Amino acid sequence: FLFVTTGEENLLAILKRRWWKYMILGIIDIEANYLVVKAYQYTTLTSVQLLDCFVIPVVILLSWFFLLVRYKAVHFIGIVVCILGMGCMAGADVLVGRQQGAGENKLIGDLLVLGGATLYGISNVCEEYIVRNLSRVEFLGMIGLFGSFFSGIQLAIMEHKELLKVPWDWQIGLLYVGFSACMFGLYSFMPVVIKKTSATAVNLSLLTADLYSLFCGLFLFHYKFSGLYLLSFFTILVGLVLYSSTSTYVAQDPRVYKQFRNPSGPVVDLPATGQLEPSVTYTSLGQETEEEPHVRVA
C-alpha cells in the first residue's frame, strides 16, 4: 500500500521526512523483544513475569509527560489491582515449581528484562502517538521496514552461531512459523487497539498472556495447575474493568497543540509574554472520529 500511494503520503515522501525517527523506533522495538527473549536464558520465568510489569510505570510516565495524558484515581486503583493479579500468578508459579531457570546469572537476566520492559514502554508510547496523529498504516510499514532490516543484521552478527546449532526439521520449522504468525497478528492488531484505548490499557491487558501460555503448557509440557492462576486471571480482569470504567483525558496547551487541532489553517504565533498563562483543556480519549487525522511532523 505504501509503495503505490501517490502524493505526500507515499513511501518516499515519508522516508524523506521521518526516516531517522522510524529508524530509531525500529531499533528500540527489536531490542525490546531481543532483551526479553534473551533473559529467559539467564533468569527464572517468575522473575520475567514480575519484572516485565515494569513496562506499565514506564508507559504511564511517558504518557503523562509526552502525550499529556491525565489519569484519575480509579485508573491508578485499576493498575494496582492488575499488578497484584500478576503477583498472584507469580506466586502460583513458585508453589507449583514452574519457576525454573538458571540461577547463576539471574542478575543479568533480571537486568535484561528491565531493559526490555523500558524499551517496550518507549515503543508503545511512540506507537500511540503515531497511530493517533499520523497513520497506523504508516507505522506498520515503517516499523516493518526498519525492524526487518536491523533485526536481520543483529541476527547475522550475534546469533549466527546459535542458528547453525538448531536441529532443523519440520517440527522446529513449524514452531518458528507459528511464532512468526503470532507476532504478525500482535503487531497488526495492536495499533488498532491502542488507538481505541491507550498504550497503558494494552499493556495491562497483556498481563493475561502468561495465563494463556500456562493453558498451552498444560497440554504441551504437562504443567501443574493451581487455583491461584484463575484467581490471578480474574484479579487482572477486575483491574482492567476498573481502569476502563472511566476515560483518561489529554491536557492540551494551545501554544503547543494548535497546529495539530487546525492543521489546514494558518499557524499563529502567540506572544511569549509573562502575562499569558498556558490554558489547559481536557478532551476525553474516548471521543474520536472515524477518520484518522493526517498530521505531518517535519
C-alpha positions as semicolon CSV with decimal commas, in nm:
position;residue;x (nm);y (nm);z (nm)
1;F;0,000;0,000;0,000
2;L;0,278;0,242;0,087
3;F;0,456;0,170;-0,240
4;V;0,161;0,252;-0,468
5;T;0,031;0,556;-0,282
6;T;0,097;0,888;-0,453
7;G;0,134;1,236;-0,314
8;E;0,272;1,341;0,021
9;E;0,185;1,010;0,190
10;N;0,381;0,772;-0,033
11;L;0,679;0,572;0,084
12;L;0,949;0,801;-0,050
13;A;0,786;1,112;0,095
14;I;0,752;0,951;0,438
15;L;1,112;0,830;0,432
16;K;1,232;1,174;0,327
17;R;1,060;1,347;0,617
18;R;1,082;1,097;0,903
19;W;1,324;0,818;0,810
20;W;1,560;0,876;1,105
21;K;1,273;0,876;1,355
22;Y;1,141;0,542;1,232
23;M;1,494;0,402;1,221
24;I;1,538;0,480;1,592
25;L;1,193;0,343;1,673
26;G;1,264;0,023;1,479
27;I;1,588;-0,033;1,670
28;I;1,413;0,030;2,003
29;D;1,139;-0,218;1,919
30;I;1,363;-0,504;1,807
31;E;1,594;-0,457;2,106
32;A;1,296;-0,470;2,342
33;N;1,194;-0,807;2,200
34;Y;1,552;-0,934;2,192
35;L;1,633;-0,844;2,553
36;V;1,321;-1,006;2,699
37;V;1,361;-1,327;2,498
38;K;1,732;-1,341;2,584
39;A;1,651;-1,301;2,955
40;Y;1,482;-1,642;2,961
41;Q;1,829;-1,800;2,926
42;Y;1,951;-1,644;3,249
43;T;1,667;-1,588;3,493
44;T;1,351;-1,763;3,605
45;L;1,009;-1,747;3,446
46;T;0,869;-1,589;3,762
47;S;1,126;-1,309;3,753
48;V;1,049;-1,238;3,389
49;Q;0,677;-1,215;3,465
50;L;0,722;-0,982;3,760
51;L;0,992;-0,756;3,618
52;D;0,814;-0,731;3,283
53;C;0,544;-0,535;3,470
54;F;0,798;-0,251;3,482
55;V;0,668;-0,154;3,137
56;I;0,347;-0,022;3,300
57;P;0,504;0,262;3,507
58;V;0,727;0,344;3,209
59;V;0,423;0,384;2,983
60;I;0,235;0,586;3,246
61;L;0,522;0,831;3,298
62;L;0,592;0,874;2,927
63;S;0,222;0,917;2,851
64;W;0,192;1,178;3,128
65;F;0,487;1,392;3,018
66;F;0,493;1,344;2,639
67;L;0,132;1,261;2,544
68;L;-0,009;1,477;2,826
69;V;-0,247;1,200;2,935
70;R;-0,410;1,265;3,272
71;Y;-0,531;0,982;3,494
72;K;-0,789;0,971;3,770
73;A;-0,774;0,786;4,099
74;V;-0,976;0,493;3,961
75;H;-0,713;0,441;3,691
76;F;-0,435;0,404;3,946
77;I;-0,652;0,168;4,154
78;G;-0,712;-0,047;3,846
79;I;-0,339;-0,052;3,766
80;V;-0,250;-0,161;4,121
81;V;-0,514;-0,438;4,111
82;C;-0,373;-0,566;3,780
83;I;-0,020;-0,577;3,922
84;L;-0,149;-0,761;4,231
85;G;-0,304;-1,017;3,998
86;M;0,030;-1,057;3,823
87;G;0,198;-1,110;4,161
88;C;-0,058;-1,376;4,243
89;M;0,028;-1,556;3,919
90;A;0,398;-1,543;4,001
91;G;0,325;-1,684;4,347
92;A;0,135;-1,971;4,188
93;D;0,443;-2,045;3,973
94;V;0,653;-2,074;4,288
95;L;0,405;-2,310;4,457
96;V;0,379;-2,547;4,160
97;G;0,753;-2,537;4,087
98;R;0,722;-2,364;3,750
99;Q;0,986;-2,102;3,826
100;Q;1,266;-2,298;3,659
101;G;1,561;-2,111;3,517
102;A;1,935;-2,061;3,556
103;G;2,017;-1,910;3,891
104;E;2,387;-1,827;3,850
105;N;2,329;-1,542;3,604
106;K;1,994;-1,437;3,745
107;L;2,105;-1,075;3,790
108;I;2,196;-1,049;3,421
109;G;1,858;-1,191;3,324
110;D;1,672;-0,952;3,554
111;L;1,859;-0,654;3,410
112;L;1,777;-0,771;3,058
113;V;1,407;-0,786;3,147
114;L;1,412;-0,436;3,297
115;G;1,591;-0,301;2,991
116;G;1,348;-0,475;2,756
117;A;1,046;-0,350;2,953
118;T;1,176;0,007;2,939
119;L;1,224;-0,013;2,562
120;Y;0,878;-0,170;2,525
121;G;0,730;0,126;2,710
122;I;0,907;0,376;2,484
123;S;0,798;0,186;2,173
124;N;0,434;0,162;2,283
125;V;0,406;0,532;2,366
126;C;0,561;0,626;2,031
127;E;0,319;0,387;1,863
128;E;0,023;0,553;2,035
129;Y;0,137;0,896;1,919
130;I;0,183;0,779;1,559
131;V;-0,148;0,594;1,522
132;R;-0,340;0,885;1,676
133;N;-0,174;1,169;1,487
134;L;-0,041;1,010;1,169
135;S;-0,149;0,669;1,038
136;R;-0,134;0,310;1,159
137;V;-0,056;0,202;0,801
138;E;0,247;0,429;0,807
139;F;0,352;0,291;1,145
140;L;0,324;-0,073;1,036
141;G;0,502;-0,008;0,709
142;M;0,792;0,181;0,861
143;I;0,835;-0,043;1,167
144;G;0,828;-0,347;0,939
145;L;1,082;-0,196;0,700
146;F;1,339;-0,082;0,954
147;G;1,266;-0,360;1,203
148;S;1,330;-0,633;0,946
149;F;1,648;-0,465;0,824
150;F;1,812;-0,418;1,163
151;S;1,681;-0,746;1,301
152;G;1,848;-0,932;1,014
153;I;2,177;-0,752;1,078
154;Q;2,165;-0,830;1,450
155;L;2,082;-1,194;1,382
156;A;2,375;-1,230;1,145
157;I;2,619;-1,069;1,388
158;M;2,514;-1,201;1,729
159;E;2,317;-1,521;1,679
160;H;2,457;-1,682;1,364
161;K;2,645;-1,950;1,562
162;E;2,336;-2,040;1,765
163;L;2,132;-2,054;1,445
164;L;2,368;-2,309;1,295
165;K;2,325;-2,534;1,602
166;V;1,948;-2,562;1,557
167;P;1,850;-2,922;1,461
168;W;1,625;-2,821;1,173
169;D;1,326;-3,042;1,099
170;W;0,961;-2,985;1,013
171;Q;0,860;-2,953;1,379
172;I;1,118;-2,682;1,452
173;G;1,018;-2,505;1,132
174;L;0,652;-2,524;1,229
175;L;0,730;-2,368;1,567
176;Y;0,910;-2,078;1,401
177;V;0,623;-2,029;1,159
178;G;0,374;-2,034;1,446
179;F;0,576;-1,781;1,645
180;S;0,605;-1,554;1,340
181;A;0,230;-1,578;1,278
182;C;0,154;-1,483;1,639
183;M;0,390;-1,183;1,624
184;F;0,235;-1,079;1,292
185;G;-0,110;-1,085;1,450
186;L;0,011;-0,897;1,757
187;Y;0,172;-0,617;1,559
188;S;-0,122;-0,597;1,316
189;F;-0,394;-0,563;1,579
190;M;-0,207;-0,368;1,848
191;P;-0,218;-0,031;1,663
192;V;-0,595;-0,070;1,626
193;V;-0,642;-0,145;1,995
194;I;-0,402;0,130;2,104
195;K;-0,593;0,387;1,901
196;K;-0,925;0,276;2,053
197;T;-0,786;0,261;2,408
198;S;-0,429;0,355;2,502
199;A;-0,080;0,209;2,539
200;T;-0,138;0,173;2,914
201;A;-0,460;-0,026;2,868
202;V;-0,293;-0,255;2,614
203;N;-0,003;-0,337;2,846
204;L;-0,243;-0,405;3,133
205;S;-0,436;-0,644;2,907
206;L;-0,115;-0,822;2,808
207;L;-0,066;-0,926;3,171
208;T;-0,313;-1,207;3,100
209;A;-0,078;-1,353;2,835
210;D;0,105;-1,561;3,094
211;L;-0,218;-1,741;3,182
212;Y;-0,279;-1,831;2,818
213;S;0,076;-1,963;2,793
214;L;0,002;-2,171;3,103
215;F;-0,300;-2,331;2,936
216;C;-0,086;-2,423;2,636
217;G;0,181;-2,558;2,870
218;L;-0,074;-2,782;3,044
219;F;-0,111;-2,979;2,722
220;L;0,239;-2,945;2,575
221;F;0,463;-2,960;2,884
222;H;0,224;-3,102;3,146
223;Y;0,250;-2,805;3,380
224;K;0,088;-2,837;3,720
225;F;-0,228;-2,632;3,770
226;S;-0,316;-2,419;4,070
227;G;-0,635;-2,237;4,160
228;L;-0,426;-1,925;4,214
229;Y;-0,393;-1,895;3,837
230;L;-0,766;-1,846;3,800
231;L;-0,765;-1,606;4,095
232;S;-0,490;-1,401;3,933
233;F;-0,672;-1,401;3,600
234;F;-0,994;-1,268;3,748
235;T;-0,800;-1,017;3,959
236;I;-0,638;-0,878;3,644
237;L;-0,980;-0,865;3,476
238;V;-1,121;-0,669;3,770
239;G;-0,831;-0,425;3,742
240;L;-0,894;-0,383;3,368
241;V;-1,263;-0,317;3,431
242;L;-1,174;-0,053;3,692
243;Y;-0,923;0,110;3,460
244;S;-1,167;0,113;3,166
245;S;-1,463;0,233;3,372
246;T;-1,377;0,598;3,305
247;S;-1,192;0,780;3,029
248;T;-0,850;0,931;3,057
249;Y;-0,800;1,288;2,943
250;V;-0,543;1,481;2,745
251;A;-0,431;1,819;2,875
252;Q;-0,365;2,037;2,573
253;D;-0,171;2,362;2,576
254;P;-0,297;2,564;2,275
255;R;0,051;2,706;2,213
256;V;0,186;2,353;2,169
257;Y;-0,103;2,172;2,002
258;K;-0,253;2,450;1,789
259;Q;-0,102;2,305;1,471
260;F;-0,248;1,961;1,546
261;R;-0,601;2,083;1,609
262;N;-0,605;2,307;1,299
263;P;-0,353;2,161;1,052
264;S;-0,512;2,320;0,745
265;G;-0,529;2,674;0,881
266;P;-0,251;2,925;0,932
267;V;-0,031;2,882;1,236
268;V;-0,044;3,193;1,452
269;D;0,243;3,250;1,687
270;L;0,118;3,351;2,028
271;P;0,320;3,613;2,214
272;A;0,552;3,456;2,468
273;T;0,498;3,703;2,748
274;G;0,475;3,651;3,116
275;Q;0,118;3,780;3,114
276;L;-0,012;3,485;2,907
277;E;-0,077;3,174;3,110
278;P;-0,098;2,842;2,921
279;S;-0,463;2,744;2,933
280;V;-0,531;2,373;2,962
281;T;-0,829;2,198;2,808
282;Y;-0,935;1,842;2,869
283;T;-1,053;1,615;2,595
284;S;-1,171;1,261;2,651
285;L;-0,977;1,000;2,460
286;G;-1,298;0,811;2,402
287;Q;-1,440;1,083;2,175
288;E;-1,271;1,006;1,846
289;T;-1,370;1,049;1,486
290;E;-1,366;0,764;1,241
291;E;-1,116;0,927;1,007
292;E;-0,751;0,929;1,101
293;P;-0,605;1,279;1,132
294;H;-0,329;1,345;0,883
295;V;-0,080;1,543;1,085
296;R;0,263;1,581;0,939
297;V;0,558;1,648;1,163
298;A;0,871;1,773;0,999
